[in-house]
Amino acid sequence: MQRMAHVIGLKPEHRAEYLRLHAEVWPQVLQRLRESHITNYSIFLREPEMLMFSYWEYLGTDFEADAAAIAEDPVTQEWWKICGPMQAPLQSRAEGEWWAELQEVFHLP
């Protein structure tokens, strides 16, 4: 199992809609995540900074292939078209990242 965490901003004017969408995530989006071996997925919001922290556990053996399957899924692509403009990626993120990846520095098993 691999723990993965990321951070991104949320545009304040989209707060209510973003929270509403994530209270009712489309079943097909959730199913695609499960099929790509992602579990225990959570998103946290820190206000007033409007920073979102995501965490999930990856149970598969080929994350790049599973991530590609997510990216190729038409329903997920539609979900991203709606949610993406509400987000504010960090300027310091690595090339190719949307959510900036975080380094794990501590874990209590």
C-alpha positions as CSV (number, residue, x, y, z in Angstrom):
1,M,0.0,0.0,0.0
2,Q,1.2,3.5,-0.9
3,R,0.0,6.6,0.8
4,M,-0.3,9.7,-1.4
5,A,-1.1,13.3,-0.5
6,H,-1.5,16.5,-2.6
7,V,-2.4,20.1,-2.0
8,I,-4.2,22.8,-4.2
9,G,-6.0,26.0,-3.6
10,L,-9.8,26.5,-3.9
11,K,-11.1,29.8,-5.4
12,P,-13.2,31.3,-2.7
13,E,-16.1,32.2,-5.0
14,H,-16.5,28.5,-5.8
15,R,-16.5,27.2,-2.2
16,A,-20.2,26.4,-1.9
17,E,-20.4,24.6,-5.3
18,Y,-17.3,22.6,-4.8
19,L,-18.4,21.4,-1.4
20,R,-21.9,20.5,-2.9
21,L,-20.3,18.6,-5.7
22,H,-18.1,16.6,-3.4
23,A,-21.0,15.8,-1.1
24,E,-22.5,14.1,-4.1
25,V,-19.6,12.8,-6.2
26,W,-20.8,11.0,-9.3
27,P,-20.9,7.2,-8.8
28,Q,-19.0,6.6,-12.1
29,V,-16.1,8.8,-10.8
30,L,-16.0,6.9,-7.6
31,Q,-16.1,3.5,-9.4
32,R,-13.2,4.5,-11.7
33,L,-11.1,5.4,-8.6
34,R,-11.9,2.1,-7.0
35,E,-11.1,0.2,-10.3
36,S,-7.7,2.0,-10.3
37,H,-7.0,0.7,-6.8
38,I,-7.5,4.0,-4.9
39,T,-9.1,3.7,-1.5
40,N,-9.5,5.7,1.7
41,Y,-9.6,9.0,-0.4
42,S,-10.3,12.2,1.6
43,I,-10.1,15.9,0.7
44,F,-9.8,18.4,3.5
45,L,-10.3,22.2,3.3
46,R,-8.4,24.8,5.3
47,E,-10.1,28.1,5.6
48,P,-9.5,31.1,5.4
49,E,-6.5,30.1,3.3
50,M,-8.7,28.1,0.9
51,L,-6.1,25.2,0.7
52,M,-7.3,21.7,0.1
53,F,-5.3,18.7,1.1
54,S,-6.1,15.3,-0.4
55,Y,-5.0,11.9,0.8
56,W,-5.5,8.4,-0.6
57,E,-4.1,5.0,-0.4
58,Y,-3.0,3.2,-3.5
59,L,-3.4,-0.6,-3.4
60,G,-2.3,-1.4,-7.0
61,T,1.1,-2.3,-8.5
62,D,1.2,0.1,-11.5
63,F,0.2,3.6,-10.5
64,E,1.1,5.2,-13.8
65,A,-1.2,2.8,-15.7
66,D,-4.0,3.2,-13.1
67,A,-3.6,7.0,-13.2
68,A,-3.8,6.9,-17.1
69,A,-7.0,4.9,-16.9
70,I,-8.5,7.5,-14.6
71,A,-7.4,10.3,-17.0
72,E,-8.8,8.5,-20.0
73,D,-12.2,7.9,-18.4
74,P,-14.8,10.2,-20.2
75,V,-16.9,10.7,-17.0
76,T,-13.9,11.6,-15.0
77,Q,-12.8,14.0,-17.7
78,E,-16.2,15.7,-17.5
79,W,-15.9,15.9,-13.7
80,W,-12.5,17.6,-14.1
81,K,-14.0,20.1,-16.5
82,I,-16.4,21.2,-13.8
83,C,-14.1,21.0,-10.8
84,G,-10.8,22.2,-12.4
85,P,-11.8,25.8,-13.0
86,M,-12.8,26.1,-9.3
87,Q,-9.3,25.1,-8.2
88,A,-6.2,27.3,-7.9
89,P,-3.0,25.2,-8.4
90,L,0.1,26.2,-6.4
91,Q,2.6,28.1,-8.5
92,S,5.3,25.9,-6.9
93,R,3.9,22.7,-8.3
94,A,6.1,20.5,-10.5
95,E,5.7,20.5,-14.2
96,G,2.7,18.4,-15.2
97,E,1.1,18.5,-11.8
98,W,-2.3,20.0,-11.1
99,W,-2.5,19.1,-7.4
100,A,1.0,19.5,-6.0
101,E,2.3,16.2,-4.6
102,L,3.4,16.2,-0.9
103,Q,6.3,14.3,0.6
104,E,5.5,12.0,3.5
105,V,7.7,12.9,6.4
106,F,6.1,11.0,9.2
107,H,3.7,8.0,9.6
108,L,2.4,6.3,12.8
109,P,1.4,2.8,11.8
